[in-house]
């Protein structure tokens, strides 16, 4: 495993989001030449993908607390209905 790949796996959602925000701000200034802007855009897309990946991983881990008929609670995997999935795309 390369050092860059290992670093990417270790970066937190918050760090990825912060880096993505910094890249967006830099691009919005409009002071970069085309090659620099393209390189920064590609880096931003990478961080965007990392954020989306971490959000999807977290979504899979979320559990729903459900009350049973006897008043006890149990957990079950949280699932998104097809209608909700379609509206998120």
Buried (B, 14 or more C-beta within 10 A) or exposed (E): EEEEEEEBEEBEBEEBBEBBEEBBEBBEEEEBEEEEBEEBBEEBEBBBEBBEEBEEEEEEEEEEEEEEEEEEEEEEEEEEEEEEEEEEE
